[in-house]
Amino acid sequence: MGSETGRSPKWALDPDVVQRALAPATRKPRSWLLSRLGIVVAIALAAAGVVVGAIITMASAEMDPVAGNPVPAVAAPVTTSAPAATPTPTPAPPPPVPACAPERSGGLTVGNGPGDTASGAAAILGFEYAYYTERNGGHAQDFVARDTVNISSADHLQRAIDAEIPVGTTHCVHIVERAPDQFDVDVEERRPAGEVIVYRQHMSIVVRDGRQVIYEISDRP
């Protein structure tokens, strides 16, 4: 008996088997294909519905400007007022030093007040006050002895005031007592333009009718 190697199996030569092998497929696979196709179509229709809905929504938004373009809410600006700054109080300046601070110490008298005839120094103050502050030659003469040896009359004093002493001139008197009736006197004259003149004098005092008055005025080196 010869070898069967290379020969087809018997079922392969059976005409019925061959016919079944070459016959078209049955309907069952076809129904499976239709069910798969239905699912795909349903998904496609659902997607199309979503797209159409989106298009309709966009069209509606374009037709309705209020709905399609909502105005963003803008917060109203908040105005805050800064607290008013408390002003820092400015310290008051120190009081000005008087141009001629009055002083009485021992035999020294400083001032520019009206004076009187109670003492020699007070009579000198009164004379200079009438001359510079009151600008009154007659009142200045009230502090001078009637028998003076070299002090001008009231009229001459007034002419000197009007001609030589600018209005607004101030003065300060420094008096040093050398003896009860002898005084060294420095008269500081300050004129409105800023000029300062100092007269260095010696004055003698006498008592007339219970009043101390000026008897003589001379220059002092």
Backbone as CSV, one residue per row, in Angstrom:
resi,resn,N_x,N_y,N_z,CA_x,CA_y,CA_z,C_x,C_y,C_z
1,MET,0.864,-1.173,0.000,0.000,0.000,0.000,0.890,1.209,0.000
2,GLY,0.481,2.119,-0.801,1.342,3.304,-0.916,1.040,4.281,0.197
3,SER,1.949,5.244,0.403,1.831,6.295,1.427,0.756,7.293,1.029
4,GLU,0.037,7.829,2.027,-1.045,8.799,1.782,-0.575,10.234,1.978
5,THR,0.704,10.346,2.063,1.229,11.682,2.272,0.940,12.541,1.078
6,GLY,0.406,13.801,1.294,0.119,14.745,0.220,-1.284,14.641,-0.275
7,ARG,-2.059,13.629,0.083,-3.429,13.479,-0.366,-4.354,14.267,0.557
8,SER,-5.445,14.850,0.020,-6.405,15.620,0.812,-7.231,14.694,1.658
9,PRO,-7.724,15.147,2.799,-8.601,14.321,3.602,-9.854,14.023,2.834
10,LYS,-10.569,12.981,3.248,-11.729,12.540,2.494,-12.796,13.611,2.489
11,TRP,-12.964,14.309,3.610,-14.071,15.301,3.662,-13.843,16.435,2.678
12,ALA,-12.610,16.632,2.299,-12.310,17.726,1.384,-12.789,17.409,0.000
13,LEU,-12.990,16.039,-0.346,-13.405,15.672,-1.681,-14.886,15.408,-1.747
14,ASP,-15.583,15.519,-0.611,-17.014,15.253,-0.584,-17.724,16.412,-1.240
15,PRO,-18.510,16.086,-2.349,-19.175,17.192,-3.069,-20.103,17.980,-2.179
16,ASP,-20.734,17.339,-1.272,-21.648,18.101,-0.388,-20.881,19.062,0.507
17,VAL,-19.744,18.566,0.966,-18.909,19.436,1.835,-18.403,20.603,1.057
18,VAL,-17.958,20.312,-0.174,-17.418,21.404,-1.006,-18.506,22.403,-1.299
19,GLN,-19.731,21.875,-1.584,-20.835,22.778,-1.914,-21.157,23.671,-0.731
20,ARG,-21.156,23.088,0.455,-21.462,23.905,1.643,-20.391,24.940,1.889
21,ALA,-19.138,24.545,1.568,-18.035,25.489,1.798,-18.101,26.648,0.851
22,LEU,-18.588,26.382,-0.416,-18.620,27.452,-1.416,-19.936,28.207,-1.396
23,ALA,-20.928,27.776,-0.624,-22.234,28.444,-0.597,-22.118,29.779,0.120
24,PRO,-22.972,30.775,-0.252,-22.928,32.096,0.434,-23.323,31.949,1.880
25,ALA,-22.911,32.961,2.675,-23.165,32.908,4.128,-24.648,32.968,4.389
26,THR,-25.070,32.444,5.551,-26.484,32.431,5.930,-26.927,33.807,6.351
27,ARG,-28.190,34.053,6.688,-28.769,35.364,7.030,-28.375,35.837,8.421
28,LYS,-27.983,34.931,9.316,-27.666,35.333,10.679,-26.583,36.374,10.754
29,PRO,-25.443,36.200,10.078,-24.444,37.271,10.125,-24.999,38.556,9.585
30,ARG,-25.868,38.494,8.630,-26.432,39.716,8.028,-27.239,40.510,9.062
31,SER,-28.104,39.788,9.869,-28.874,40.494,10.910,-27.954,41.164,11.935
32,TRP,-26.838,40.564,12.255,-25.863,41.179,13.186,-25.303,42.457,12.610
33,LEU,-25.045,42.380,11.261,-24.508,43.569,10.600,-25.512,44.703,10.639
34,LEU,-26.832,44.364,10.441,-27.847,45.421,10.468,-27.969,46.050,11.861
35,SER,-27.894,45.206,12.893,-27.982,45.780,14.256,-26.822,46.719,14.552
36,ARG,-25.629,46.337,14.087,-24.468,47.238,14.274,-24.670,48.515,13.500
37,LEU,-25.214,48.373,12.281,-25.427,49.560,11.454,-26.479,50.466,12.084
38,GLY,-27.495,49.897,12.702,-28.517,50.713,13.366,-27.950,51.529,14.515
39,ILE,-27.080,50.911,15.253,-26.444,51.636,16.375,-25.647,52.820,15.872
40,VAL,-24.892,52.569,14.778,-24.063,53.659,14.217,-24.939,54.783,13.745
41,VAL,-26.049,54.427,13.045,-26.962,55.470,12.535,-27.576,56.237,13.687
42,ALA,-27.971,55.537,14.754,-28.566,56.233,15.911,-27.596,57.213,16.530
43,ILE,-26.341,56.777,16.651,-25.314,57.682,17.220,-25.131,58.888,16.334
44,ALA,-25.110,58.643,14.995,-24.922,59.757,14.054,-26.077,60.723,14.151
45,LEU,-27.314,60.199,14.248,-28.466,61.091,14.358,-28.427,61.893,15.660
46,ALA,-28.026,61.234,16.731,-27.935,61.964,18.008,-26.916,63.089,17.934
47,ALA,-25.763,62.778,17.294,-24.736,63.819,17.141,-25.243,64.944,16.288
48,ALA,-25.962,64.596,15.218,-26.511,65.644,14.342,-27.495,66.499,15.107
49,GLY,-28.294,65.871,15.978,-29.235,66.652,16.779,-28.527,67.636,17.695
50,VAL,-27.435,67.194,18.279,-26.658,68.096,19.147,-26.133,69.273,18.372
51,VAL,-25.601,68.975,17.150,-25.041,70.059,16.318,-26.122,71.029,15.930
52,VAL,-27.287,70.492,15.490,-28.396,71.378,15.092,-28.848,72.217,16.280
53,GLY,-28.943,71.610,17.454,-29.342,72.384,18.639,-28.366,73.508,18.945
54,ALA,-27.067,73.207,18.791,-26.060,74.243,19.043,-26.187,75.376,18.059
55,ILE,-26.458,75.011,16.765,-26.596,76.050,15.721,-27.803,76.919,16.024
56,ILE,-28.908,76.302,16.421,-30.115,77.077,16.745,-29.855,78.004,17.923
57,THR,-29.158,77.485,18.922,-28.851,78.324,20.094,-28.000,79.522,19.721
58,MET,-26.987,79.277,18.854,-26.108,80.381,18.427,-26.884,81.385,17.620
59,ALA,-27.774,80.904,16.738,-28.574,81.830,15.929,-29.472,82.660,16.820
60,SER,-30.072,82.038,17.822,-30.932,82.789,18.732,-30.139,83.841,19.489
61,ALA,-28.909,83.487,19.867,-28.068,84.451,20.589,-27.730,85.637,19.723
62,GLU,-27.479,85.372,18.402,-27.158,86.476,17.495,-28.362,87.362,17.278
63,MET,-29.577,86.793,17.277,-30.771,87.601,17.061,-31.135,88.385,18.308
64,ASP,-30.777,87.917,19.485,-31.119,88.605,20.729,-29.859,89.215,21.326
65,PRO,-29.598,90.495,21.061,-28.341,91.087,21.562,-28.251,91.106,23.066
66,VAL,-29.410,91.181,23.725,-29.353,91.246,25.181,-28.926,89.915,25.743
67,ALA,-29.560,88.808,25.171,-29.214,87.480,25.673,-27.848,87.055,25.201
68,GLY,-27.467,87.435,23.970,-26.195,86.964,23.409,-25.003,87.726,23.924
69,ASN,-25.224,88.943,24.339,-24.094,89.761,24.796,-24.408,90.318,26.181
70,PRO,-24.382,89.468,27.163,-24.673,89.986,28.505,-23.644,91.036,28.910
71,VAL,-24.145,92.124,29.489,-23.247,93.204,29.931,-22.639,92.807,31.262
72,PRO,-21.342,92.742,31.291,-20.727,92.370,32.570,-21.055,93.397,33.637
73,ALA,-21.302,92.900,34.808,-21.592,93.807,35.910,-20.325,94.552,36.300
74,VAL,-20.440,95.866,36.382,-19.295,96.699,36.760,-19.551,97.226,38.156
75,ALA,-18.646,96.951,39.017,-18.809,97.421,40.384,-18.651,98.928,40.433
76,ALA,-19.552,99.582,41.147,-19.459,101.038,41.280,-18.196,101.390,42.038
77,PRO,-17.501,102.432,41.568,-16.266,102.803,42.281,-16.574,103.231,43.701
78,VAL,-15.750,102.798,44.587,-15.914,103.130,45.998,-15.015,104.307,46.316
79,THR,-15.634,105.375,46.755,-14.863,106.575,47.093,-14.633,106.592,48.590
80,THR,-13.393,106.648,48.945,-13.044,106.712,50.360,-12.407,108.054,50.644
81,SER,-12.793,108.626,51.717,-12.235,109.919,52.109,-11.145,109.687,53.137
82,ALA,-9.965,110.240,52.815,-8.870,110.114,53.768,-9.185,110.961,54.994
83,PRO,-8.870,110.477,56.165,-9.139,111.273,57.366,-8.353,112.575,57.333
84,ALA,-9.019,113.620,57.756,-8.363,114.931,57.748,-7.150,114.899,58.665
85,ALA,-6.052,115.377,58.101,-4.823,115.388,58.885,-4.938,116.414,60.004
86,THR,-4.546,116.004,61.178,-4.561,116.922,62.307,-3.358,117.846,62.209
87,PRO,-3.614,119.148,62.092,-2.470,120.056,61.949,-1.593,120.036,63.186
88,THR,-0.312,120.034,62.942,0.634,120.067,64.052,0.742,121.488,64.563
89,PRO,0.416,121.702,65.821,0.480,123.082,66.318,1.899,123.624,66.245
90,THR,1.989,124.830,65.751,3.289,125.488,65.664,3.579,126.167,66.990
91,PRO,4.707,125.850,67.588,5.002,126.489,68.874,5.110,127.995,68.718
92,ALA,4.588,128.687,69.702,4.637,130.146,69.658,6.083,130.612,69.757
93,PRO,6.445,131.605,68.958,7.819,132.112,69.035,8.050,132.795,70.372
94,PRO,9.260,132.780,70.827,9.544,133.460,72.092,9.277,134.952,71.953
95,PRO,8.851,135.587,73.022,8.584,137.026,72.935,9.858,137.777,72.548
96,PRO,9.703,138.786,71.715,10.899,139.528,71.300,11.553,140.241,72.471
97,VAL,12.843,140.274,72.405,13.588,140.992,73.443,13.400,142.483,73.206
98,PRO,12.950,143.215,74.215,12.757,144.655,74.011,14.038,145.314,73.515
99,ALA,13.861,146.278,72.614,15.036,146.975,72.081,15.779,147.718,73.172
100,CYS,15.030,148.075,74.211,15.664,148.783,75.322,15.029,148.299,76.616
101,ALA,15.429,147.112,77.043,14.849,146.529,78.248,15.197,147.393,79.458
102,PRO,14.185,147.814,80.208,14.473,148.667,81.374,15.253,147.907,82.441
103,GLU,16.151,148.615,83.082,16.983,147.981,84.111,17.412,149.033,85.127
104,ARG,17.390,148.628,86.380,17.920,149.465,87.462,18.728,148.553,88.372
105,SER,20.002,148.793,88.455,20.880,147.948,89.254,22.028,148.800,89.795
106,GLY,22.025,148.981,91.111,23.077,149.798,91.713,23.040,151.219,91.149
107,GLY,24.157,151.642,90.581,24.228,152.982,89.999,23.882,152.988,88.514
108,LEU,23.409,151.857,87.938,23.094,151.771,86.506,21.586,151.840,86.285
109,THR,21.208,152.689,85.341,19.804,152.782,84.930,19.740,152.714,83.411
110,VAL,18.893,151.807,82.894,18.709,151.657,81.447,17.219,151.744,81.148
111,GLY,16.875,152.471,80.076,15.464,152.530,79.702,15.188,153.632,78.698
112,ASN,13.912,153.745,78.328,13.460,154.813,77.431,12.057,155.274,77.826
113,GLY,11.743,155.124,79.123,10.419,155.494,79.607,10.279,156.986,79.872
114,PRO,9.074,157.391,80.334,8.773,158.822,80.493,9.523,159.512,81.632
115,GLY,9.965,158.770,82.635,10.727,159.382,83.719,9.907,160.341,84.582
116,ASP,10.627,161.026,85.480,10.011,162.027,86.361,11.129,162.883,86.959
117,THR,10.816,163.650,87.978,11.837,164.523,88.586,12.146,164.093,90.016
118,ALA,11.884,162.793,90.346,12.144,162.316,91.694,13.614,162.014,91.917
119,SER,14.371,161.811,90.857,15.801,161.512,90.972,16.514,162.059,89.750
120,GLY,17.839,162.105,89.840,18.614,162.585,88.707,18.443,161.680,87.479
121,ALA,18.552,160.350,87.674,18.412,159.415,86.552,17.021,159.515,85.933
122,ALA,15.982,159.676,86.775,14.616,159.777,86.259,14.427,161.066,85.465
123,ALA,15.068,162.164,85.881,14.965,163.424,85.139,15.603,163.285,83.757
124,ILE,16.726,162.576,83.689,17.393,162.361,82.391,16.497,161.531,81.474
125,LEU,15.902,160.472,82.026,14.976,159.655,81.219,13.814,160.508,80.699
126,GLY,13.256,161.365,81.549,12.127,162.201,81.140,12.497,163.162,80.020
127,PHE,13.682,163.758,80.099,14.130,164.689,79.062,14.248,163.987,77.709
128,GLU,14.898,162.825,77.688,15.104,162.102,76.421,13.775,161.556,75.866
129,TYR,12.858,161.157,76.742,11.561,160.656,76.280,10.778,161.771,75.582
130,ALA,10.762,162.977,76.177,10.056,164.102,75.556,10.702,164.477,74.225
131,TYR,11.998,164.353,74.133,12.720,164.745,72.915,12.493,163.743,71.777
132,TYR,12.617,162.452,72.047,12.548,161.435,70.977,11.138,160.864,70.767
133,THR,10.460,160.496,71.841,9.173,159.816,71.702,8.023,160.809,71.507
134,GLU,7.959,161.822,72.360,6.884,162.811,72.237,7.190,163.874,71.184
135,ARG,8.468,164.046,70.847,8.892,165.056,69.874,8.334,166.433,70.281
136,ASN,8.536,166.745,71.569,7.974,167.966,72.149,9.064,168.737,72.894
137,GLY,9.531,169.832,72.262,10.594,170.621,72.884,10.167,171.276,74.181
138,GLY,8.889,171.721,74.274,8.416,172.359,75.499,8.384,171.376,76.657
139,HIS,7.947,170.135,76.406,7.910,169.144,77.473,9.324,168.750,77.882
140,ALA,10.237,168.690,76.924,11.628,168.371,77.262,12.207,169.451,78.186
141,GLN,11.795,170.674,77.943,12.313,171.785,78.755,11.846,171.698,80.204
142,ASP,10.735,170.988,80.481,10.253,170.818,81.845,11.252,170.075,82.723
143,PHE,12.193,169.332,82.132,13.189,168.570,82.893,14.526,169.316,82.957
144,VAL,14.506,170.602,82.591,15.729,171.410,82.559,15.594,172.573,83.560
145,ALA,16.697,172.851,84.290,16.694,173.976,85.239,16.532,175.285,84.477
146,ARG,15.786,176.225,85.063,15.577,177.492,84.395,16.883,178.266,84.257
147,ASP,17.796,178.048,85.152,19.079,178.749,85.102,20.184,177.913,84.444
148,THR,19.785,176.985,83.546,20.765,176.135,82.856,21.816,176.990,82.195
149,VAL,23.020,176.438,82.062,24.120,177.210,81.481,24.276,176.993,79.988
150,ASN,23.773,175.861,79.430,24.020,175.601,78.003,22.916,174.824,77.278
151,ILE,21.784,174.562,77.914,20.716,173.798,77.251,19.782,174.778,76.552
152,SER,19.462,174.482,75.305,18.654,175.374,74.469,17.244,175.560,75.028
153,SER,16.601,176.621,74.591,15.220,176.902,74.970,14.278,175.890,74.319
154,ALA,13.021,175.944,74.744,12.014,175.018,74.211,11.864,175.188,72.704
155,ASP,11.874,176.458,72.218,11.735,176.686,70.782,12.902,176.089,70.004
156,HIS,14.112,176.308,70.484,15.280,175.760,69.790,15.274,174.219,69.818
157,LEU,14.849,173.675,70.936,14.761,172.206,71.010,13.747,171.681,69.984
158,GLN,12.608,172.364,69.853,11.593,171.907,68.909,12.099,171.988,67.476
159,ARG,12.802,173.077,67.134,13.330,173.186,65.774,14.345,172.084,65.498
160,ALA,15.148,171.749,66.472,16.136,170.675,66.300,15.439,169.330,66.087
161,ILE,14.380,169.096,66.844,13.627,167.837,66.682,13.060,167.746,65.274
162,ASP,12.396,168.806,64.815,11.742,168.778,63.511,12.742,168.660,62.370
163,ALA,13.900,169.266,62.511,14.863,169.305,61.414,15.808,168.111,61.396
164,GLU,16.119,167.562,62.548,17.202,166.575,62.615,16.774,165.163,63.013
165,ILE,15.605,165.025,63.627,15.195,163.698,64.121,14.066,163.169,63.243
166,PRO,14.319,162.160,62.383,13.255,161.602,61.530,12.137,160.992,62.377
167,VAL,10.918,161.126,61.888,9.784,160.498,62.566,9.990,158.983,62.577
168,GLY,9.762,158.373,63.729,9.956,156.932,63.869,11.277,156.579,64.524
169,THR,12.070,157.598,64.833,13.343,157.347,65.511,13.075,156.876,66.937
170,THR,13.802,155.859,67.371,13.696,155.354,68.741,15.002,155.613,69.471
171,HIS,14.964,155.421,70.782,16.162,155.714,71.566,16.251,154.783,72.765
172,CYS,17.424,154.718,73.344,17.662,153.955,74.571,18.752,154.689,75.351
173,VAL,18.518,154.854,76.648,19.422,155.643,77.480,20.099,154.740,78.512
174,HIS,21.423,154.817,78.589,22.226,154.110,79.598,22.810,155.181,80.521
175,ILE,22.470,155.102,81.800,22.876,156.132,82.761,23.706,155.485,83.864
176,VAL,24.879,156.049,84.133,25.726,155.562,85.225,25.935,156.727,86.194
177,GLU,25.550,156.498,87.433,25.690,157.544,88.455,27.130,157.595,88.958
178,ARG,27.791,158.752,88.795,29.157,158.941,89.280,29.162,159.636,90.653
179,ALA,28.182,160.416,90.891,27.972,161.119,92.160,26.477,161.422,92.227
180,PRO,25.952,161.813,93.394,24.514,162.074,93.486,24.009,163.082,92.456
181,ASP,24.873,163.973,91.978,24.436,164.966,91.000,25.211,164.905,89.684
182,GLN,26.000,163.828,89.496,26.820,163.695,88.281,26.564,162.318,87.631
183,PHE,26.293,162.367,86.301,25.921,161.130,85.600,26.589,161.076,84.237
184,ASP,27.128,159.878,83.938,27.589,159.604,82.572,26.403,158.997,81.802
185,VAL,26.145,159.574,80.627,24.943,159.175,79.875,25.320,158.803,78.443
186,ASP,24.880,157.618,78.009,24.997,157.211,76.597,23.581,157.160,76.013
187,VAL,23.338,157.987,74.983,22.034,158.010,74.319,22.174,157.312,72.970
188,GLU,21.508,156.177,72.844,21.539,155.417,71.585,20.327,155.823,70.742
189,GLU,20.590,156.370,69.576,19.533,156.852,68.677,19.441,155.921,67.470
190,ARG,18.271,155.332,67.270,18.047,154.406,66.140,17.050,155.028,65.170
191,ARG,17.511,155.306,63.966,16.678,155.959,62.966,15.985,154.921,62.083
192,PRO,14.843,155.283,61.452,14.072,154.307,60.663,14.873,153.655,59.547
193,ALA,15.827,154.350,58.953,16.611,153.778,57.854,17.630,152.762,58.345
194,GLY,17.747,152.578,59.663,18.684,151.605,60.206,19.937,152.233,60.795
195,GLU,20.092,153.512,60.646,21.289,154.182,61.178,21.210,154.248,62.698
196,VAL,22.319,153.968,63.349,22.403,154.006,64.806,23.491,155.004,65.192
197,ILE,23.123,155.960,66.045,24.074,156.978,66.511,24.078,156.940,68.034
198,VAL,25.251,156.970,68.630,25.380,156.959,70.087,26.038,158.270,70.517
199,TYR,25.357,158.988,71.417,25.892,160.236,71.964,26.404,159.957,73.374
200,ARG,27.669,160.221,73.590,28.297,160.012,74.899,28.369,161.375,75.601
201,GLN,27.642,161.472,76.697,27.503,162.767,77.360,27.724,162.659,78.875
202,HIS,27.902,163.831,79.485,27.947,163.939,80.950,26.908,164.990,81.342
203,MET,26.081,164.680,82.338,25.024,165.598,82.756,25.130,165.887,84.251
204,SER,24.890,167.167,84.565,24.869,167.611,85.968,23.423,167.872,86.380
205,ILE,23.089,167.493,87.601,21.727,167.603,88.110,21.706,168.593,89.285
206,VAL,20.667,169.412,89.334,20.451,170.317,90.467,19.026,170.143,90.963
207,VAL,18.786,170.614,92.207,17.438,170.535,92.773,16.835,171.929,92.751
208,ARG,15.672,172.068,92.107,14.982,173.344,92.033,13.523,173.111,92.444
209,ASP,13.107,173.801,93.487,11.734,173.703,93.993,11.356,172.246,94.315
210,GLY,12.308,171.519,94.870,12.067,170.134,95.262,12.088,169.154,94.084
211,ARG,12.461,169.648,92.953,12.497,168.797,91.744,13.939,168.673,91.281
212,GLN,14.307,167.468,90.901,15.651,167.263,90.342,15.558,167.462,88.823
213,VAL,16.389,168.405,88.324,16.355,168.757,86.903,17.785,168.854,86.383
214,ILE,17.906,168.888,85.046,19.221,168.912,84.394,19.727,170.358,84.367
215,TYR,20.942,170.515,84.812,21.550,171.851,84.825,22.502,172.054,83.649
216,GLU,23.248,171.005,83.304,24.253,171.158,82.239,24.447,169.831,81.498
217,ILE,24.693,169.942,80.173,24.998,168.766,79.337,26.284,169.050,78.597
218,SER,27.231,168.088,78.675,28.500,168.246,77.962,28.880,166.922,77.308
219,ASP,29.736,167.039,76.301,30.203,165.812,75.637,31.215,165.099,76.514
220,ARG,31.238,163.796,76.409,32.158,162.970,77.175,33.054,162.232,76.202
221,PRO,34.348,162.238,76.466,35.267,161.534,75.566,35.042,160.029,75.597
